[in-house]
């Protein structure tokens, strides 16, 4: 080979290598500056300034008139969702991460297709990665009936730098008036009542009132990104009367704008806590700043209780990376317990028996920096009391881990935890 040819070959290899490295960096590192400094505690959570500043600093504002109902496990979750779809008269917007094949996937496809055939405007947004196990026949079935089905970030030369950015949001809005959100995906694992390892424990929420318009706007935010179409008007944003006693805010985040907002919201809530923090966390891999905020809350007398998955989990790497972080929290007096009956997929934060945060967000870097997420913040003592009772029922079925037990775990477990921590930013 001539020297000139070798030179061109070398340059080509270097260019390709740099391009690959650039893609990896753009996919695995958030595009915005990371929150790195502790949040100063200025007021308690029950001070009206907390909700005011959460609204003006991170937005949107809290709205009065919300009615929210918790639905536990698939047997309580899927029937109301399917009934709502079948009752739709004007529009349906549906965004989800997991949509797999199976009886429940077919049931949703059939219900959505039937409404589209009756003239209802039906828009479905599925994450490309999360819907990889969905049979094409389901998509074709819906599309042929008139459902607009789109995939979020499928591989394409124009978005190679965003392949690691997934939509993890779970939103269903019917006629712009009735909303559902929480942790549930459309797959066989979410059916049943959490009765065994093949049927997961999860919670979803049915929502009415003015905050449903905020839920709709979160869906439309991603719909615009994918299609360029702006859904608006009374078919999607009807006038909404108050439906309940709670104040609520539909909070969202995305690496394409405000990727740090979700973590900042959690940090503000933790820092404002005065009495208690109860956390249901399907994936609990806190970074140093979050660990510091939780530890400082414990030091000022806040009771911290965390329920996480136990041996039944869909990612051993997540469990190992999570356990590696528990030491400072357990030493400072936190209660950490591993749910025993099945995979624990709940995502819920209750602070001071007043603020309840529910939605798609996990307590990890992927949710805080890499995914598009949506969380409903509800301020209402009665609603928080109901969720606390459910949390305590879950805690009663979980195995608590003491600091001594954590310290005494075998060397091979510590090594696995260290390995998982290396990729902690991707979990």
Secondary structure, 3 states (H helix, E strand, C coil): CCHHHHHHHHHHHHHHHHHHHHHHHHHHCCCCCCCCCCCCCCCCCCCHHHHHHHHHHHCCCCEEEEEEEEEEHHHHHHHHHHHHHHHCCCEEEEEECCECCCHHHHHHHHHHHHHHHCCCEEEEEEECCCCCCCCHHHHHHHHHHCCEEEEECCCCHHHHHHCCCCECCCEEEECCCEEEEECCCECHHHCCCCCECCECECEEEEEECCHHHHHHHHHHHHHHHHHCCCCCCCCCCCCCCCCCCEEEEEEEEECCECCCHHHHHHHHHHHHCCCEEEEEECCEECCHHHHHHHHHHHHCCCEEEEEEECCCCCCHHHHHHHHCCCHHHHHCCCEEEEECCCCECCEEEEECCCEEEEECCCEEHHHHHHCEEEEEEEECHHHHHHHHHHHHHHHHCEEEECHHHHHCCCHHHHHHHHHHHHCHHHC
